[in-house]
């Protein structure tokens, strides 16, 4: 049974009065989510106490950071309050020589990158809303971005994790050195768990040196020829850090042409960049594709223009989706998209994001999902009007692991305390 804000405040009164948690009776991170109390503990220990109190009172809660991705995925069936980690926002330890950093989950990616850059390092993830997205939220949503071409996904970068369980106890796995592999399964489980297993409070990552130079090349033109270059790139010895297929609508918006495109970024020493771009340009020229190179401020501006097309909050009736399919089927997917939509697909993994700017028919969305599934993939509705998610199940999962996922949920959170009904199969 849902509790009103006064009942929750009464149970948390001692922590509120001692200023060990911040409490707000009303908060709504998204128009698609209900207005509920917001609880913001100042320490990991106090967050554990709040979770324990919720457990004792059989309350359900919605873990979040700043709420930038709170409306992604399934619609929560019910919950009593939001539990935010945004006050847990410190870099605990940065061992420059070991290329590791330990950070609290409420730290924003932007602030972490700024600190790492002072030591000539960075964390190679490029998620949605990097200015406001917290590290814990990025991991919970497995939102890696284009750098996975070179560095892998979120789970490939995590080497240690701390989480608060439903009963308030703190569990840890991994460590602060790259060679430590203890707790491997726990780190995998919490990556992409959408806050349904517990609250991530601290993470340790491997970091990388900032590259000495960078340059981006964009190829545009006939879809079959772009497909051919993309295939060649996947099987070549070239080493881009990013390589993404762009729908024609994205290419047009960037004023780079009228057909689909392939954007490729190289980040290494200048001599290697020049050699690789020459090799790629020769392939492009032989196929009659248009080639455009971007350096320095022009390159920075290009990537800054690209991100809002896919990752900015959609219009009132718009939608943002995550998809996956065979990389060879990306061009086929582009052909299925409605006119008012934008798409970016990572060339190596086949993962990507879709943005639908208008009120599209449900049948069109089903066709796009069908195309992904026919090509061994998926379509997950991240952000969309509640009416859409009520008509079309957001996850669309048809695999055979649902029974196992439900057993894991039962083991970690038998009372369904965390984010009820937000994940696959009503987990």
Buried (B, 14 or more C-beta within 10 A) or exposed (E): EEBEBEBBBEBBEEBBEEEBBBBBBEBBBBEBBBEBBBBBBBBBEBBBBBBBBBBEEEBBBBBBBBBBBBBBBBBBEEBBBBBBBBBBBEBBEBBBEBBBBBBBBBBBBEBBBEBBEEBEBBBBBBBBBBEBBBBBBBBBBBBBBBBBBBBBBBBEBBBBBBBBBBBBEBBBBBBBEEEBEEBBEBBBBBBBBBBBBBBBBBBBBBBBEEBEBBBBBBBBBEBEBBBBBBEEBBEBEBEBBBBBBBBBBBBBBBEBBEBBBBBBBBBBEEEBBEBBBEEBBEBBEEBEBBBBEBEEEEBEEBBEEBBEBBBEBBEEBBBBBBBBBBBEBBBBBBEBBBEBBBBBBBBBBBBBBBBBBEEBEEEBBBBBBEBBBEBEBBBBBBBBBEEBBEEBBBBBBEEEEBEEBBEBBEEBBEBBBBBBBBBBBBB
